[in-house]
Amino acid sequence: MNKMPEYSTLEYLKNDKELQKEYIKELLNEYFMDNNAEIFLASLKSLILLNGTISDFAKKTGINRTYFYKLFRNEISPEFLTIMTIIKNLGFNINFDLQVA
């Protein structure tokens, strides 16, 4: 019996910044809709690890490495400014669109 190869989101995103950008946009949309910080943060962690280690990223952002570990273990909740800092240091900007009700 042939086994299907495992699918890895990380491998798929690894060398495609445009796809990473769309991934972050979708993560933010989902987060704003359902407030599931655990999934959102796990996904951000995956994007961080595409480019190195948590320690390297902590140095780059100026945010304490221990803070990141607590954040990704869901021991603390991130502030909006922290999320913005993470996304900015991943190389992306956030733009908001007006939602017409």
matplotlib code that plots the C-alpha trace (Angstrom):
import matplotlib.pyplot as plt

x = [0.0, 1.4, 1.5, 0.7, 3.6, 3.1, 2.1, 4.1, 2.8, 6.3, 8.0, 5.3, 5.8, 9.5, 10.7, 7.6, 7.3, 4.1, 2.5, 3.7, 2.1, -1.2, -0.8, -0.3, -3.4, -5.5, -4.2, -5.1, -8.6, -9.2, -7.8, -10.1, -13.1, -12.7, -10.1, -8.2, -4.8, -3.3, -3.6, -2.6, 0.6, 1.5, 1.3, 3.4, 6.0, 6.1, 6.9, 9.6, 11.2, 11.4, 14.1, 16.1, 15.6, 13.4, 16.6, 17.8, 14.4, 14.2, 17.5, 16.3, 13.1, 14.6, 12.0, 13.2, 13.6, 11.9, 8.8, 8.6, 8.8, 6.0, 4.0, 4.2, 3.3, 0.2, 1.4, 0.9, -1.3, 0.4, -0.3, -1.3, 2.1, 3.9, 2.0, 2.8, 6.5, 6.6, 4.9, 7.1, 10.2, 9.0, 9.3, 5.6, 3.4, -0.2, -2.9, -6.5, -9.4, -12.7, -15.4, -18.8, -21.6]
y = [0.0, 3.4, 6.0, 9.6, 12.0, 14.1, 17.7, 20.4, 24.0, 25.2, 23.6, 25.0, 28.5, 28.4, 30.2, 32.1, 35.6, 36.4, 33.2, 34.0, 37.4, 35.8, 33.3, 36.1, 38.0, 34.9, 34.2, 37.8, 37.5, 34.2, 35.6, 38.6, 36.4, 33.7, 35.1, 31.8, 33.1, 29.6, 28.7, 32.2, 32.2, 28.6, 29.8, 32.8, 30.6, 28.4, 31.5, 32.6, 29.2, 29.3, 31.9, 30.7, 30.1, 31.8, 33.2, 34.8, 36.3, 37.6, 39.4, 40.9, 42.2, 43.3, 41.2, 38.9, 35.3, 34.0, 36.1, 34.3, 30.9, 31.9, 33.3, 30.2, 28.0, 30.2, 31.2, 34.8, 36.8, 39.0, 42.7, 44.2, 46.0, 42.7, 41.1, 44.1, 43.9, 40.2, 40.7, 43.7, 41.7, 38.9, 41.4, 42.4, 45.4, 45.3, 47.2, 47.3, 47.6, 49.2, 46.7, 47.9, 46.5]
z = [0.0, -0.9, 1.8, 1.1, 1.9, 5.0, 4.3, 6.0, 6.0, 6.9, 3.9, 1.7, 3.1, 3.5, 0.4, -0.6, 1.2, -0.7, 0.6, 4.1, 3.8, 2.9, 5.7, 8.2, 6.9, 7.2, 10.7, 11.8, 10.2, 12.0, 15.3, 15.1, 14.4, 17.0, 19.5, 19.5, 20.6, 21.0, 17.3, 16.2, 18.4, 17.3, 13.7, 14.3, 16.1, 13.0, 10.8, 13.2, 13.1, 9.3, 9.7, 12.7, 16.4, 19.0, 20.6, 17.3, 16.8, 20.4, 19.8, 16.6, 18.2, 21.5, 23.3, 26.1, 24.9, 28.0, 27.1, 23.8, 25.4, 27.9, 25.1, 23.0, 25.9, 26.4, 29.9, 29.1, 26.6, 24.1, 23.9, 20.6, 20.4, 20.8, 18.0, 15.8, 16.7, 15.8, 12.5, 11.7, 12.5, 10.3, 7.5, 7.1, 7.6, 8.7, 6.8, 7.9, 5.5, 6.4, 6.9, 5.7, 7.8]

ax = plt.figure().add_subplot(projection="3d")
ax.plot(x, y, z, "-o")
ax.set_aspect("equal")
plt.show()
